[in-house]
Amino acid sequence: QVQLVESGGGLVQAGGSLRLSCAASGRTFSSNAMGWFRQAPGKEREFVAAISWSGGNTDYAVSVKGRFTISRDNAKNTVYLQMDSLKPEDTAVYYCAARASANYYYTYMRSYDYDYWGQGTQVTVSS
């Protein structure tokens, strides 16, 4: 089992920045591929960013590429999502996810690829 706890959400003006953190406990974190997803009101959950077990490979949704950066610190069992140049359309609940049986180099971009989920953290971007 892996427990995931997100933090760092909040209210920010358009053009601002936030850094989300996801602290993992339980099963060995370093062997998990990690991802961030988000869900806006009335919309389906969508992929935002993913990072491989190795930390060497990342993938991003087209809508956030160039503005968001995913990273991980295996010594701290934490994955981060640095969000810059935020837009009102980035407003959503952001979820951290972990995949237990991961290829060392792969990233995973579909929600059903993941085994564990955090409770989510709200990000609101005002115009």
Secondary structure as GFF3:
##gff-version 3
##sequence-region A 1 127
A	DSSP	beta_strand	2	7	.	.	.	ID=ss1
A	DSSP	beta_strand	10	13	.	.	.	ID=ss2
A	DSSP	beta_strand	18	26	.	.	.	ID=ss3
A	DSSP	three_ten_helix	29	31	.	.	.	ID=ss4
A	DSSP	beta_strand	33	39	.	.	.	ID=ss5
A	DSSP	beta_strand	46	51	.	.	.	ID=ss6
A	DSSP	beta_strand	58	60	.	.	.	ID=ss7
A	DSSP	beta_strand	68	73	.	.	.	ID=ss8
A	DSSP	beta_strand	78	83	.	.	.	ID=ss9
A	DSSP	three_ten_helix	88	90	.	.	.	ID=ss10
A	DSSP	beta_strand	92	99	.	.	.	ID=ss11
A	DSSP	three_ten_helix	111	113	.	.	.	ID=ss12
A	DSSP	beta_strand	116	117	.	.	.	ID=ss13
A	DSSP	beta_strand	121	126	.	.	.	ID=ss14
###
